[in-house]
Amino acid sequence: MFIGILLLVLGLLLLLREMGLIHGDIWDYIWPIALIALGASMIFNDRRK
């Protein structure tokens, strides 16, 4: 599930960049989102147990 969300966000960021709504390097946007998603995934997985 985590990889699916990450791919969705990556695709959305690439689309926004191609449309000219995001300027700069795409990796400047991806790594903070990946860290937030990883932390949220750890929190939700911990709550399920």
mmCIF file of the N, C-alpha and C atoms, coordinates in Angstrom:
data_MODEL
# 
_entry.id   MODEL 
# 
loop_
_atom_site.group_PDB 
_atom_site.id 
_atom_site.type_symbol 
_atom_site.label_atom_id 
_atom_site.label_alt_id 
_atom_site.label_comp_id 
_atom_site.label_asym_id 
_atom_site.label_entity_id 
_atom_site.label_seq_id 
_atom_site.pdbx_PDB_ins_code 
_atom_site.Cartn_x 
_atom_site.Cartn_y 
_atom_site.Cartn_z 
_atom_site.occupancy 
_atom_site.B_iso_or_equiv 
_atom_site.pdbx_formal_charge 
_atom_site.auth_seq_id 
_atom_site.auth_comp_id 
_atom_site.auth_asym_id 
_atom_site.auth_atom_id 
_atom_site.pdbx_PDB_model_num 
ATOM 1   N N  . MET A 1 1  ? 0.820  -1.185 0.000   1.00 0.00 ? 1  MET A N  1 
ATOM 2   C CA . MET A 1 1  ? 0.000  0.000  0.000   1.00 0.00 ? 1  MET A CA 1 
ATOM 3   C C  . MET A 1 1  ? 0.870  1.257  0.000   1.00 0.00 ? 1  MET A C  1 
ATOM 4   N N  . PHE A 1 2  ? 1.963  1.231  0.742   1.00 0.00 ? 2  PHE A N  1 
ATOM 5   C CA . PHE A 1 2  ? 2.846  2.384  0.809   1.00 0.00 ? 2  PHE A CA 1 
ATOM 6   C C  . PHE A 1 2  ? 3.428  2.715  -0.565  1.00 0.00 ? 2  PHE A C  1 
ATOM 7   N N  . ILE A 1 3  ? 3.817  1.688  -1.302  1.00 0.00 ? 3  ILE A N  1 
ATOM 8   C CA . ILE A 1 3  ? 4.400  1.911  -2.630  1.00 0.00 ? 3  ILE A CA 1 
ATOM 9   C C  . ILE A 1 3  ? 3.356  2.477  -3.585  1.00 0.00 ? 3  ILE A C  1 
ATOM 10  N N  . GLY A 1 4  ? 2.131  2.037  -3.468  1.00 0.00 ? 4  GLY A N  1 
ATOM 11  C CA . GLY A 1 4  ? 1.064  2.567  -4.306  1.00 0.00 ? 4  GLY A CA 1 
ATOM 12  C C  . GLY A 1 4  ? 0.830  4.050  -4.062  1.00 0.00 ? 4  GLY A C  1 
ATOM 13  N N  . ILE A 1 5  ? 0.818  4.442  -2.808  1.00 0.00 ? 5  ILE A N  1 
ATOM 14  C CA . ILE A 1 5  ? 0.640  5.860  -2.470  1.00 0.00 ? 5  ILE A CA 1 
ATOM 15  C C  . ILE A 1 5  ? 1.829  6.667  -2.963  1.00 0.00 ? 5  ILE A C  1 
ATOM 16  N N  . LEU A 1 6  ? 3.015  6.134  -2.802  1.00 0.00 ? 6  LEU A N  1 
ATOM 17  C CA . LEU A 1 6  ? 4.216  6.834  -3.261  1.00 0.00 ? 6  LEU A CA 1 
ATOM 18  C C  . LEU A 1 6  ? 4.195  7.023  -4.777  1.00 0.00 ? 6  LEU A C  1 
ATOM 19  N N  . LEU A 1 7  ? 3.790  6.006  -5.513  1.00 0.00 ? 7  LEU A N  1 
ATOM 20  C CA . LEU A 1 7  ? 3.697  6.120  -6.966  1.00 0.00 ? 7  LEU A CA 1 
ATOM 21  C C  . LEU A 1 7  ? 2.628  7.119  -7.378  1.00 0.00 ? 7  LEU A C  1 
ATOM 22  N N  . LEU A 1 8  ? 1.531  7.143  -6.662  1.00 0.00 ? 8  LEU A N  1 
ATOM 23  C CA . LEU A 1 8  ? 0.470  8.108  -6.941  1.00 0.00 ? 8  LEU A CA 1 
ATOM 24  C C  . LEU A 1 8  ? 0.968  9.534  -6.750  1.00 0.00 ? 8  LEU A C  1 
ATOM 25  N N  . VAL A 1 9  ? 1.658  9.791  -5.665  1.00 0.00 ? 9  VAL A N  1 
ATOM 26  C CA . VAL A 1 9  ? 2.193  11.130 -5.397  1.00 0.00 ? 9  VAL A CA 1 
ATOM 27  C C  . VAL A 1 9  ? 3.257  11.501 -6.432  1.00 0.00 ? 9  VAL A C  1 
ATOM 28  N N  . LEU A 1 10 ? 4.106  10.564 -6.782  1.00 0.00 ? 10 LEU A N  1 
ATOM 29  C CA . LEU A 1 10 ? 5.132  10.821 -7.783  1.00 0.00 ? 10 LEU A CA 1 
ATOM 30  C C  . LEU A 1 10 ? 4.497  11.181 -9.124  1.00 0.00 ? 10 LEU A C  1 
ATOM 31  N N  . GLY A 1 11 ? 3.498  10.429 -9.527  1.00 0.00 ? 11 GLY A N  1 
ATOM 32  C CA . GLY A 1 11 ? 2.808  10.719 -10.780 1.00 0.00 ? 11 GLY A CA 1 
ATOM 33  C C  . GLY A 1 11 ? 2.127  12.075 -10.751 1.00 0.00 ? 11 GLY A C  1 
ATOM 34  N N  . LEU A 1 12 ? 1.524  12.414 -9.628  1.00 0.00 ? 12 LEU A N  1 
ATOM 35  C CA . LEU A 1 12 ? 0.858  13.709 -9.498  1.00 0.00 ? 12 LEU A CA 1 
ATOM 36  C C  . LEU A 1 12 ? 1.870  14.849 -9.585  1.00 0.00 ? 12 LEU A C  1 
ATOM 37  N N  . LEU A 1 13 ? 3.006  14.701 -8.924  1.00 0.00 ? 13 LEU A N  1 
ATOM 38  C CA . LEU A 1 13 ? 4.031  15.742 -8.976  1.00 0.00 ? 13 LEU A CA 1 
ATOM 39  C C  . LEU A 1 13 ? 4.598  15.906 -10.381 1.00 0.00 ? 13 LEU A C  1 
ATOM 40  N N  . LEU A 1 14 ? 4.818  14.797 -11.073 1.00 0.00 ? 14 LEU A N  1 
ATOM 41  C CA . LEU A 1 14 ? 5.325  14.879 -12.440 1.00 0.00 ? 14 LEU A CA 1 
ATOM 42  C C  . LEU A 1 14 ? 4.306  15.539 -13.367 1.00 0.00 ? 14 LEU A C  1 
ATOM 43  N N  . LEU A 1 15 ? 3.037  15.225 -13.185 1.00 0.00 ? 15 LEU A N  1 
ATOM 44  C CA . LEU A 1 15 ? 1.991  15.849 -13.984 1.00 0.00 ? 15 LEU A CA 1 
ATOM 45  C C  . LEU A 1 15 ? 1.929  17.352 -13.735 1.00 0.00 ? 15 LEU A C  1 
ATOM 46  N N  . LEU A 1 16 ? 1.981  17.755 -12.473 1.00 0.00 ? 16 LEU A N  1 
ATOM 47  C CA . LEU A 1 16 ? 1.950  19.178 -12.146 1.00 0.00 ? 16 LEU A CA 1 
ATOM 48  C C  . LEU A 1 16 ? 3.168  19.912 -12.706 1.00 0.00 ? 16 LEU A C  1 
ATOM 49  N N  . ARG A 1 17 ? 4.296  19.237 -12.727 1.00 0.00 ? 17 ARG A N  1 
ATOM 50  C CA . ARG A 1 17 ? 5.503  19.854 -13.297 1.00 0.00 ? 17 ARG A CA 1 
ATOM 51  C C  . ARG A 1 17 ? 5.348  20.035 -14.800 1.00 0.00 ? 17 ARG A C  1 
ATOM 52  N N  . GLU A 1 18 ? 4.813  19.026 -15.479 1.00 0.00 ? 18 GLU A N  1 
ATOM 53  C CA . GLU A 1 18 ? 4.612  19.120 -16.920 1.00 0.00 ? 18 GLU A CA 1 
ATOM 54  C C  . GLU A 1 18 ? 3.593  20.199 -17.276 1.00 0.00 ? 18 GLU A C  1 
ATOM 55  N N  . MET A 1 19 ? 2.633  20.447 -16.402 1.00 0.00 ? 19 MET A N  1 
ATOM 56  C CA . MET A 1 19 ? 1.626  21.478 -16.635 1.00 0.00 ? 19 MET A CA 1 
ATOM 57  C C  . MET A 1 19 ? 2.161  22.872 -16.300 1.00 0.00 ? 19 MET A C  1 
ATOM 58  N N  . GLY A 1 20 ? 3.349  22.937 -15.706 1.00 0.00 ? 20 GLY A N  1 
ATOM 59  C CA . GLY A 1 20 ? 3.965  24.216 -15.387 1.00 0.00 ? 20 GLY A CA 1 
ATOM 60  C C  . GLY A 1 20 ? 3.532  24.787 -14.056 1.00 0.00 ? 20 GLY A C  1 
ATOM 61  N N  . LEU A 1 21 ? 2.890  23.986 -13.215 1.00 0.00 ? 21 LEU A N  1 
ATOM 62  C CA . LEU A 1 21 ? 2.434  24.471 -11.913 1.00 0.00 ? 21 LEU A CA 1 
ATOM 63  C C  . LEU A 1 21 ? 3.490  24.336 -10.830 1.00 0.00 ? 21 LEU A C  1 
ATOM 64  N N  . ILE A 1 22 ? 4.466  23.469 -11.043 1.00 0.00 ? 22 ILE A N  1 
ATOM 65  C CA . ILE A 1 22 ? 5.577  23.287 -10.105 1.00 0.00 ? 22 ILE A CA 1 
ATOM 66  C C  . ILE A 1 22 ? 6.863  23.604 -10.845 1.00 0.00 ? 22 ILE A C  1 
ATOM 67  N N  . HIS A 1 23 ? 7.683  24.458 -10.258 1.00 0.00 ? 23 HIS A N  1 
ATOM 68  C CA . HIS A 1 23 ? 8.947  24.825 -10.877 1.00 0.00 ? 23 HIS A CA 1 
ATOM 69  C C  . HIS A 1 23 ? 10.090 24.263 -10.047 1.00 0.00 ? 23 HIS A C  1 
ATOM 70  N N  . GLY A 1 24 ? 11.178 23.962 -10.696 1.00 0.00 ? 24 GLY A N  1 
ATOM 71  C CA . GLY A 1 24 ? 12.337 23.460 -9.983  1.00 0.00 ? 24 GLY A CA 1 
ATOM 72  C C  . GLY A 1 24 ? 12.497 21.957 -10.148 1.00 0.00 ? 24 GLY A C  1 
ATOM 73  N N  . ASP A 1 25 ? 13.380 21.414 -9.353  1.00 0.00 ? 25 ASP A N  1 
ATOM 74  C CA . ASP A 1 25 ? 13.685 19.987 -9.415  1.00 0.00 ? 25 ASP A CA 1 
ATOM 75  C C  . ASP A 1 25 ? 12.608 19.192 -8.692  1.00 0.00 ? 25 ASP A C  1 
ATOM 76  N N  . ILE A 1 26 ? 12.132 18.135 -9.311  1.00 0.00 ? 26 ILE A N  1 
ATOM 77  C CA . ILE A 1 26 ? 11.047 17.323 -8.750  1.00 0.00 ? 26 ILE A CA 1 
ATOM 78  C C  . ILE A 1 26 ? 11.486 16.628 -7.460  1.00 0.00 ? 26 ILE A C  1 
ATOM 79  N N  . TRP A 1 27 ? 12.779 16.332 -7.318  1.00 0.00 ? 27 TRP A N  1 
ATOM 80  C CA . TRP A 1 27 ? 13.262 15.642 -6.120  1.00 0.00 ? 27 TRP A CA 1 
ATOM 81  C C  . TRP A 1 27 ? 13.180 16.529 -4.886  1.00 0.00 ? 27 TRP A C  1 
ATOM 82  N N  . ASP A 1 28 ? 13.133 17.849 -5.090  1.00 0.00 ? 28 ASP A N  1 
ATOM 83  C CA . ASP A 1 28 ? 12.961 18.753 -3.952  1.00 0.00 ? 28 ASP A CA 1 
ATOM 84  C C  . ASP A 1 28 ? 11.592 18.594 -3.309  1.00 0.00 ? 28 ASP A C  1 
ATOM 85  N N  . TYR A 1 29 ? 10.630 18.067 -4.062  1.00 0.00 ? 29 TYR A N  1 
ATOM 86  C CA . TYR A 1 29 ? 9.280  17.853 -3.546  1.00 0.00 ? 29 TYR A CA 1 
ATOM 87  C C  . TYR A 1 29 ? 9.064  16.421 -3.077  1.00 0.00 ? 29 TYR A C  1 
ATOM 88  N N  . ILE A 1 30 ? 9.786  15.478 -3.667  1.00 0.00 ? 30 ILE A N  1 
ATOM 89  C CA . ILE A 1 30 ? 9.518  14.064 -3.401  1.00 0.00 ? 30 ILE A CA 1 
ATOM 90  C C  . ILE A 1 30 ? 10.046 13.607 -2.049  1.00 0.00 ? 30 ILE A C  1 
ATOM 91  N N  . TRP A 1 31 ? 11.281 13.955 -1.701  1.00 0.00 ? 31 TRP A N  1 
ATOM 92  C CA . TRP A 1 31 ? 11.851 13.361 -0.487  1.00 0.00 ? 31 TRP A CA 1 
ATOM 93  C C  . TRP A 1 31 ? 11.123 13.780 0.785   1.00 0.00 ? 31 TRP A C  1 
ATOM 94  N N  . PRO A 1 32 ? 10.639 15.030 0.935   1.00 0.00 ? 32 PRO A N  1 
ATOM 95  C CA . PRO A 1 32 ? 9.876  15.322 2.157   1.00 0.00 ? 32 PRO A CA 1 
ATOM 96  C C  . PRO A 1 32 ? 8.545  14.567 2.199   1.00 0.00 ? 32 PRO A C  1 
ATOM 97  N N  . ILE A 1 33 ? 7.902  14.445 1.040   1.00 0.00 ? 33 ILE A N  1 
ATOM 98  C CA . ILE A 1 33 ? 6.638  13.714 0.990   1.00 0.00 ? 33 ILE A CA 1 
ATOM 99  C C  . ILE A 1 33 ? 6.867  12.242 1.299   1.00 0.00 ? 33 ILE A C  1 
ATOM 100 N N  . ALA A 1 34 ? 7.961  11.685 0.811   1.00 0.00 ? 34 ALA A N  1 
ATOM 101 C CA . ALA A 1 34 ? 8.279  10.283 1.093   1.00 0.00 ? 34 ALA A CA 1 
ATOM 102 C C  . ALA A 1 34 ? 8.525  10.066 2.581   1.00 0.00 ? 34 ALA A C  1 
ATOM 103 N N  . LEU A 1 35 ? 9.210  10.991 3.228   1.00 0.00 ? 35 LEU A N  1 
ATOM 104 C CA . LEU A 1 35 ? 9.452  10.865 4.666   1.00 0.00 ? 35 LEU A CA 1 
ATOM 105 C C  . LEU A 1 35 ? 8.153  10.960 5.464   1.00 0.00 ? 35 LEU A C  1 
ATOM 106 N N  . ILE A 1 36 ? 7.276  11.881 5.073   1.00 0.00 ? 36 ILE A N  1 
ATOM 107 C CA . ILE A 1 36 ? 5.987  12.015 5.751   1.00 0.00 ? 36 ILE A CA 1 
ATOM 108 C C  . ILE A 1 36 ? 5.158  10.747 5.557   1.00 0.00 ? 36 ILE A C  1 
ATOM 109 N N  . ALA A 1 37 ? 5.138  10.234 4.346   1.00 0.00 ? 37 ALA A N  1 
ATOM 110 C CA . ALA A 1 37 ? 4.368  9.022  4.068   1.00 0.00 ? 37 ALA A CA 1 
ATOM 111 C C  . ALA A 1 37 ? 4.924  7.822  4.831   1.00 0.00 ? 37 ALA A C  1 
ATOM 112 N N  . LEU A 1 38 ? 6.237  7.719  4.915   1.00 0.00 ? 38 LEU A N  1 
ATOM 113 C CA . LEU A 1 38 ? 6.852  6.617  5.659   1.00 0.00 ? 38 LEU A CA 1 
ATOM 114 C C  . LEU A 1 38 ? 6.516  6.706  7.145   1.00 0.00 ? 38 LEU A C  1 
ATOM 115 N N  . GLY A 1 39 ? 6.583  7.905  7.698   1.00 0.00 ? 39 GLY A N  1 
ATOM 116 C CA . GLY A 1 39 ? 6.229  8.082  9.108   1.00 0.00 ? 39 GLY A CA 1 
ATOM 117 C C  . GLY A 1 39 ? 4.767  7.768  9.375   1.00 0.00 ? 39 GLY A C  1 
ATOM 118 N N  . ALA A 1 40 ? 3.878  8.227  8.487   1.00 0.00 ? 40 ALA A N  1 
ATOM 119 C CA . ALA A 1 40 ? 2.452  7.937  8.648   1.00 0.00 ? 40 ALA A CA 1 
ATOM 120 C C  . ALA A 1 40 ? 2.198  6.438  8.538   1.00 0.00 ? 40 ALA A C  1 
ATOM 121 N N  . SER A 1 41 ? 2.885  5.791  7.615   1.00 0.00 ? 41 SER A N  1 
ATOM 122 C CA . SER A 1 41 ? 2.735  4.343  7.460   1.00 0.00 ? 41 SER A CA 1 
ATOM 123 C C  . SER A 1 41 ? 3.158  3.608  8.734   1.00 0.00 ? 41 SER A C  1 
ATOM 124 N N  . MET A 1 42 ? 4.253  4.035  9.340   1.00 0.00 ? 42 MET A N  1 
ATOM 125 C CA . MET A 1 42 ? 4.704  3.400  10.579  1.00 0.00 ? 42 MET A CA 1 
ATOM 126 C C  . MET A 1 42 ? 3.703  3.616  11.709  1.00 0.00 ? 42 MET A C  1 
ATOM 127 N N  . ILE A 1 43 ? 3.123  4.793  11.798  1.00 0.00 ? 43 ILE A N  1 
ATOM 128 C CA . ILE A 1 43 ? 2.152  5.075  12.846  1.00 0.00 ? 43 ILE A CA 1 
ATOM 129 C C  . ILE A 1 43 ? 0.905  4.231  12.672  1.00 0.00 ? 43 ILE A C  1 
ATOM 130 N N  . PHE A 1 44 ? 0.382  4.162  11.440  1.00 0.00 ? 44 PHE A N  1 
ATOM 131 C CA . PHE A 1 44 ? -0.851 3.411  11.211  1.00 0.00 ? 44 PHE A CA 1 
ATOM 132 C C  . PHE A 1 44 ? -0.637 1.910  11.338  1.00 0.00 ? 44 PHE A C  1 
ATOM 133 N N  . ASN A 1 45 ? 0.530  1.411  10.939  1.00 0.00 ? 45 ASN A N  1 
ATOM 134 C CA . ASN A 1 45 ? 0.816  -0.008 11.111  1.00 0.00 ? 45 ASN A CA 1 
ATOM 135 C C  . ASN A 1 45 ? 0.946  -0.370 12.584  1.00 0.00 ? 45 ASN A C  1 
ATOM 136 N N  . ASP A 1 46 ? 1.488  0.529  13.389  1.00 0.00 ? 46 ASP A N  1 
ATOM 137 C CA . ASP A 1 46 ? 1.636  0.296  14.814  1.00 0.00 ? 46 ASP A CA 1 
ATOM 138 C C  . ASP A 1 46 ? 0.253  0.261  15.496  1.00 0.00 ? 46 ASP A C  1 
ATOM 139 N N  . ARG A 1 47 ? -0.653 1.100  15.062  1.00 0.00 ? 47 ARG A N  1 
ATOM 140 C CA . ARG A 1 47 ? -1.996 1.132  15.650  1.00 0.00 ? 47 ARG A CA 1 
ATOM 141 C C  . ARG A 1 47 ? -2.800 -0.112 15.324  1.00 0.00 ? 47 ARG A C  1 
ATOM 142 N N  . ARG A 1 48 ? -2.562 -0.726 14.189  1.00 0.00 ? 48 ARG A N  1 
ATOM 143 C CA . ARG A 1 48 ? -3.311 -1.931 13.793  1.00 0.00 ? 48 ARG A CA 1 
ATOM 144 C C  . ARG A 1 48 ? -2.952 -3.129 14.667  1.00 0.00 ? 48 ARG A C  1 
ATOM 145 N N  . LYS A 1 49 ? -1.747 -3.156 15.190  1.00 0.00 ? 49 LYS A N  1 
ATOM 146 C CA . LYS A 1 49 ? -1.306 -4.286 16.008  1.00 0.00 ? 49 LYS A CA 1 
ATOM 147 C C  . LYS A 1 49 ? -1.798 -4.079 17.387  1.00 0.00 ? 49 LYS A C  1 
# 
